[in-house]
Amino acid sequence: MRLWTKIKHVILGLLLAVFVFCFNFIPVWAINIKAVAVLKPQDVRFGAMVTSPKKVLRLGIPKDAVAFKKKLQIELSQISAHAQKVKKLTKNYKLVGNVWRYTLSSPSELALQGEIWLSLTRRQADSRGYAIMFWNDTIGEWQDVSYVYNQEEQQMHFSVNASNALIAVVLPKQKEKQKTKADYFTGSASWYEATGAAMNLVPLGSRVLVENPLTGQKIKVRITSTGPFIPGRIIDLPSAKFAKLANLSQGIMTVNVYPIK
């Protein structure tokens, strides 16, 4: 027993966290595959990480990001594509893999004091134009999440300021219109402080119609500069224009861009 206690202390010293997993094995046709971790305050003193089965989704709690008294339960699970909130997303987007939900809960009061770190394993996410969406309970809508792709690990790294959320990787659906694919462009839009937009796919001086396919909102803007030079990102919008399509705080969003002829 003393030897085992020493081994446990060595592991704790190396990992700086305690990982306690309880996997619920259910039939392969069922959707809910869960990973559950129950942690004590000392287990997250230096941060902690929980992974789903097969390590598709990883959730990290940075130091001092969550305050609680007795215990913290973290649950990662897949949810059905037929759930009402997911149906709202799939009207304009095609799901890439499963939709995940994470939940942080505690019998006592739980206070979120920082962002939760997450990563999803997806191959070639940087070249395929994938977007990450999360369900924002505060406003009752899906929102884009900015991410960094690690090509070597094939993981999309991002963070969310919420104690529970739905997470999905998506591709925008092409519109059922008479337009051809060459008539418009789909990708990510970011914002910057300028009066005109930056885009490499149309000539300088061109005017374009930019649409948020999730809400249907549209704005017109003139291209006055080149850029952006980040894979998957097709346009930099002036902050005032971006704000008419989405909250500036989300950083990037998926858009359709139509050249105005």
Residue pairs with C-beta under 8 A, 6 or more apart in sequence:
12 18
16 45
16 46
16 47
17 39
17 43
17 44
17 46
17 47
17 48
17 49
18 39
18 40
18 42
18 43
18 48
19 37
19 48
19 49
19 50
20 37
20 38
20 39
20 43
21 35
21 36
21 37
21 50
22 35
22 36
22 37
22 38
23 34
23 35
23 36
23 53
24 32
24 33
24 34
24 36
26 32
26 33
31 78
31 79
31 80
31 98
32 77
32 78
32 79
33 52
33 53
33 77
33 78
34 75
34 76
34 77
35 50
35 51
35 52
35 53
35 75
35 76
35 77
36 73
36 74
36 75
36 76
37 48
37 50
37 73
37 74
38 71
38 72
38 73
38 74
39 48
39 71
39 72
39 73
39 74
40 70
40 71
40 72
41 68
41 69
41 70
41 72
44 61
44 63
44 66
44 72
45 63
46 63
47 60
47 61
47 62
47 63
47 65
48 60
48 61
49 58
49 59
49 60
49 61
50 58
50 59
50 74
50 76
51 57
51 58
51 59
51 76
52 58
52 76
52 100
55 121
56 97
56 98
56 100
56 120
56 121
57 76
57 100
57 102
57 118
57 119
57 120
57 121
57 167
58 118
58 119
58 155
59 74
59 76
59 102
59 116
59 117
59 118
60 116
60 117
60 118
60 119
61 74
61 116
61 117
62 114
62 115
62 117
64 113
64 114
65 112
65 113
65 114
65 115
65 116
66 72
66 104
66 110
66 111
66 112
66 113
66 114
66 163
67 110
67 111
67 113
68 106
68 108
68 109
68 110
68 111
69 106
69 108
69 109
70 106
70 107
70 108
71 106
71 107
72 104
72 105
72 106
72 110
73 103
73 104
73 105
73 106
74 102
74 103
74 104
75 101
75 102
75 103
75 105
76 100
76 101
76 102
77 100
77 101
77 102
77 103
78 98
78 99
78 100
78 101
79 86
79 98
79 99
79 100
79 101
79 166
80 86
80 99
81 90
81 95
81 98
81 99
83 99
85 135
85 142
85 166
86 95
86 99
86 166
86 168
88 142
89 95
89 133
89 135
89 142
89 168
89 170
89 214
92 172
92 173
92 213
92 214
93 131
93 133
93 168
93 170
93 171
93 172
93 173
93 213
93 214
93 254
94 170
94 171
94 172
94 173
95 168
95 169
95 170
96 122
96 130
96 169
96 170
96 171
97 120
97 122
97 169
99 166
99 167
99 168
100 120
100 166
100 167
100 168
101 164
101 165
101 166
101 167
102 116
102 118
102 164
102 165
102 167
103 163
103 164
104 110
104 112
104 116
104 163
104 164
105 163
105 164
110 163
112 161
112 162
112 163
114 161
115 159
115 160
115 161
116 159
116 160
116 161
116 162
116 163
117 157
117 158
117 159
118 157
118 158
118 159
118 160
118 167
119 155
119 156
119 157
119 158
120 132
120 155
120 156
120 167
120 169
121 153
121 154
121 155
121 156
122 130
122 154
122 155
122 156
122 169
123 154
124 154
125 149
125 154
125 156
125 169
126 149
126 151
126 231
126 232
127 231
127 232
128 171
129 171
129 186
129 187
129 188
129 232
130 156
130 169
130 170
130 171
130 232
131 144
131 169
131 170
131 171
131 172
131 188
131 254
132 144
132 145
132 147
132 156
132 158
132 167
132 168
132 169
132 170
133 142
133 143
133 144
133 145
133 167
133 168
133 169
133 170
134 142
134 143
134 145
134 160
134 162
134 165
134 166
134 167
134 168
135 141
135 142
135 165
135 166
136 142
136 143
136 162
136 165
137 162
137 164
137 165
141 214
141 215
142 168
142 214
143 246
143 247
143 250
143 253
144 188
144 246
144 250
144 251
144 252
144 253
144 254
145 158
145 159
145 160
145 167
145 250
146 158
146 250
146 251
146 252
147 156
147 157
147 158
148 156
148 157
148 158
149 155
149 156
149 157
150 157
156 169
160 167
170 254
172 186
172 213
172 254
172 256
173 213
174 181
174 186
175 184
175 213
175 256
179 258
183 258
183 259
184 256
184 257
184 258
184 259
185 201
185 234
185 256
185 257
186 213
186 234
186 254
186 255
186 256
186 257
187 232
187 233
187 234
187 235
187 254
187 255
187 257
188 232
188 233
188 234
188 252
188 253
188 254
188 255
189 210
189 233
189 234
189 235
189 236
189 237
189 242
189 245
189 252
189 253
189 254
189 255
189 257
190 228
190 230
190 233
190 235
190 236
190 237
190 242
190 251
190 252
191 236
191 237
191 238
191 239
191 241
191 242
191 243
191 248
191 251
192 198
192 236
192 237
192 238
192 239
193 238
193 239
194 224
194 225
194 236
194 238
195 224
195 238
196 221
196 222
196 223
196 224
196 225
196 238
197 208
197 210
197 221
197 222
197 223
197 224
197 225
197 235
197 236
197 237
197 238
197 241
198 223
198 224
198 225
198 226
198 227
198 228
198 235
198 236
199 206
199 208
199 223
199 226
199 227
199 234
199 235
199 236
199 257
200 226
200 227
200 228
200 229
200 234
201 234
201 257
202 208
202 223
202 259
203 223
204 223
204 224
204 225
204 226
205 222
205 223
205 224
206 222
206 223
206 259
206 260
207 220
207 221
207 222
207 223
207 259
207 260
208 220
208 221
208 222
208 223
208 235
208 257
208 258
208 259
208 260
209 218
209 219
209 220
209 257
209 258
209 260
210 218
210 219
210 220
210 221
210 235
210 237
210 241
210 245
210 255
210 256
210 257
210 258
211 217
211 218
211 245
211 255
211 256
211 257
211 258
212 218
212 245
212 246
212 253
212 254
212 255
213 254
213 255
213 256
214 253
214 254
215 245
215 246
217 244
217 245
218 245
219 237
219 241
219 244
219 245
220 260
221 237
221 238
221 241
225 236
227 236
228 234
228 235
228 236
233 252
234 255
234 257
235 255
235 257
237 245
239 248
242 248
242 253
245 253
245 255
246 253
